[in-house]
């Protein structure tokens, strides 16, 4: 799955748990994470930002969202990067 979602990790949540929750909220499907593609750390004057980018596969046959909503305009799967 390739995603440009901009979700946040909730307090007490791990990066991987947050990624799975965001995929469900934004694309409408449960996923299994298959790898960590990239981990970024960006220091700033008021703190630091961390971002984890994962690869994933669908966990079941739930279809992607087909109608735009407040979370996403379009969802689709990419089979290779």
Secondary structure as UniProt FT lines:
FT   TURN            11..12
FT   HELIX           15..27
FT   STRAND          31..44
FT   TURN            45..46
FT   STRAND          47..58
//
